[in-house]
Amino acid sequence: MTFPHSTKPVIMGSVMGPMMMWMLHGAMTGNGVTGWALVAFLGAHVALIAVVMSGVVFAARLSPRAKTFIDRLHRPSLHHVAIMLVSALAISGAVHLVAHGFSIQGVV
């Protein structure tokens, strides 16, 4: 599945924001949810690093075709990081407002 160039950081930020809010909420309330949130957060990053590293090793050692593909991959810029962080803030802010009872009908 191929996404437009600027969609990937928005999707990543949209997933990252609620996950970070879940961890922060657990830490502030002392629910014990923080342990599972931390496991999910670290597990996702460990799995991502494992997939990336295995792809790099495969490309570097076994497949010249995969090596050329990996050489052409986009490396994230500061602009993409900013888009990811802004979308994380926007989505987590919206989730936070909805979770605490904010309704658009009360505003309009």
C-alpha positions as CSV (number, residue, x, y, z in Angstrom):
1,M,0.0,0.0,0.0
2,T,1.4,3.3,-1.0
3,F,0.6,6.6,0.8
4,P,1.2,10.1,-0.4
5,H,4.5,11.6,0.7
6,S,3.1,13.7,3.6
7,T,0.5,11.2,4.8
8,K,2.9,8.9,6.6
9,P,4.0,11.4,9.3
10,V,0.3,12.3,9.9
11,I,-0.6,8.6,10.4
12,M,2.4,8.0,12.6
13,G,1.6,11.1,14.7
14,S,-2.1,10.1,14.9
15,V,-1.1,6.8,16.5
16,M,1.7,8.2,18.6
17,G,-0.3,10.9,20.3
18,P,-3.0,8.8,22.0
19,M,-0.4,6.2,23.0
20,M,1.7,8.8,24.7
21,M,-1.4,10.3,26.3
22,W,-2.3,6.8,27.6
23,M,1.1,6.4,29.2
24,L,1.0,9.9,30.7
25,H,-2.5,9.4,32.1
26,G,-1.5,6.2,33.7
27,A,1.5,7.8,35.3
28,M,-0.6,10.8,36.6
29,T,-3.4,8.7,38.0
30,G,-1.4,5.8,39.3
31,N,-3.7,3.2,37.6
32,G,-1.1,0.7,36.7
33,V,-2.0,1.2,33.0
34,T,1.4,2.7,32.5
35,G,3.0,-0.7,32.6
36,W,1.0,-2.0,29.7
37,A,1.4,1.2,27.8
38,L,5.1,1.1,28.3
39,V,5.2,-2.5,27.1
40,A,3.1,-1.7,24.0
41,F,5.3,1.4,23.3
42,L,8.6,-0.4,23.7
43,G,7.4,-3.5,22.0
44,A,6.3,-1.6,18.9
45,H,9.6,0.1,18.7
46,V,11.6,-3.1,19.2
47,A,9.6,-4.8,16.5
48,L,10.1,-1.9,14.1
49,I,13.8,-1.8,14.7
50,A,14.0,-5.6,14.2
51,V,12.1,-5.3,10.9
52,V,14.3,-2.5,9.7
53,M,17.5,-4.1,10.7
54,S,16.6,-7.4,9.1
55,G,15.7,-5.6,5.9
56,V,19.0,-3.8,5.9
57,V,21.0,-7.0,6.5
58,F,19.0,-8.8,3.7
59,A,19.6,-6.0,1.3
60,A,23.2,-5.5,2.1
61,R,24.2,-9.1,1.9
62,L,21.8,-11.1,-0.3
63,S,19.8,-9.0,-2.7
64,P,21.2,-6.3,-5.0
65,R,17.7,-5.4,-6.1
66,A,16.6,-4.8,-2.5
67,K,19.8,-2.8,-1.9
68,T,18.9,-0.4,-4.7
69,F,15.4,-0.1,-3.2
70,I,16.7,0.7,0.3
71,D,19.1,3.2,-1.2
72,R,16.2,5.1,-2.7
73,L,14.1,5.2,0.5
74,H,13.2,8.6,1.9
75,R,15.0,9.6,5.1
76,P,12.7,11.8,7.3
77,S,13.4,15.5,7.4
78,L,12.7,18.0,10.2
79,H,9.6,19.0,8.3
80,H,8.2,15.4,8.5
81,V,9.0,15.3,12.3
82,A,7.2,18.5,12.8
83,I,4.1,17.2,10.9
84,M,4.2,14.1,13.0
85,L,4.4,16.0,16.3
86,V,1.6,18.5,15.3
87,S,-0.7,15.6,14.3
88,A,0.1,13.8,17.5
89,L,-0.8,16.9,19.5
90,A,-4.0,17.5,17.5
91,I,-5.3,13.9,17.8
92,S,-4.4,13.5,21.4
93,G,-6.0,16.8,22.2
94,A,-9.2,15.8,20.4
95,V,-9.2,12.4,22.2
96,H,-8.6,14.2,25.6
97,L,-11.5,16.6,25.0
98,V,-13.9,13.9,24.0
99,A,-12.9,11.6,26.9
100,H,-13.6,14.3,29.4
101,G,-17.1,15.1,28.0
102,F,-16.5,17.9,25.5
103,S,-19.2,18.0,22.8
104,I,-19.2,20.0,19.6
105,Q,-23.0,20.4,20.1
106,G,-22.3,22.5,23.2
107,V,-20.2,24.9,21.2
108,V,-22.4,25.4,18.2
